[in-house]
């Protein structure tokens, strides 16, 4: 069953209409919500390297629509499903269209980025791609990276779950995140992204959680004193294509598009690794205290956070809950 989306906004419809008017039969349109630049935008860099490879090796023309020009991630997924857009690079929206993808958000599943890459690029990632193709009509050509999410706060240094007790953390309005923070002893508070700086400044919440690059690039480190690099959730980018469109391509075109997507995903991962490393140094230079927990401490966090989230997901996924066990087996085999 396909995920239902609201009607396209006038601006989105107009943009698509203009693109279609000037497009030839062999034009491939790809969209994302990140800035369109090489050095700090994982999706931006991925889309550009994808275009370079495809246009260099096929007769396909690639048009990039960055920075949410065609809508938010939910809208982009809907457009790919409806055939209005050929490709998109999305992260969180994928689990709405294909609920099984939400198992990747189980906290403290991946001990490192390399473990996540091996799992996603291996049999588990291939199987998840096939499952989501059946569910959505979108083929996942490759996986990129949005990065590990970390907690920050303005009250005290966090080293163990006991230090989370009583602290209010802004979270996305997603049940899984509410369960995770509650399990760790904190008080989850759903707040819109646009309202987060004011909520931190006024003390409505004590802290928040995001990838390091997001924290630094949006100046959140200037409103927070402490960060723990606990990496509680690893977020992946999904580089998806309309399978209906993909099947219209010749075999050589399909090979190039698939290979270009894999290179693009790796480019996104590289950019994200760079922005994380640079971000940690930058926030420290500007006065933020950053703590890297030990393996034993991370095990304490996992013991507190995972049971409630896994129980919640098993209830939400029903017969698809087997993906939880598949993921856990793949991670165990990799580690």
Secondary structure, 3 states (H helix, E strand, C coil): CCCCCCCCCHHHHHHHHHHHHHCCCCEEEEECCCCCCCCCCHHHHHHHHHHHHHHHHCCCEEEEECCCCCCCHHHHHHHHHCCCCCEEEECCCHHHHCHHHHHHHCCCCCCCHHHHHHHHCCHHHHHHHHHHHHHHCEEEEEECCCEEEEEEECCCCCCCHHHHCCCEEEECCCHHHHHHHHHCCCEEEECCHHHHHHHHHHCCCCEEEEEHHHHHHCCHHHHCCEEEEEEEEEECCEEEEEHHHHCCCCHHHHHHHHHHHHHHHHHHHHHHHHHHHHHHHHHHHCCCEEECCCHHHHHHHHHHHHHHHHHHHHHHHHHHHHHHHHHHHHHHHHC
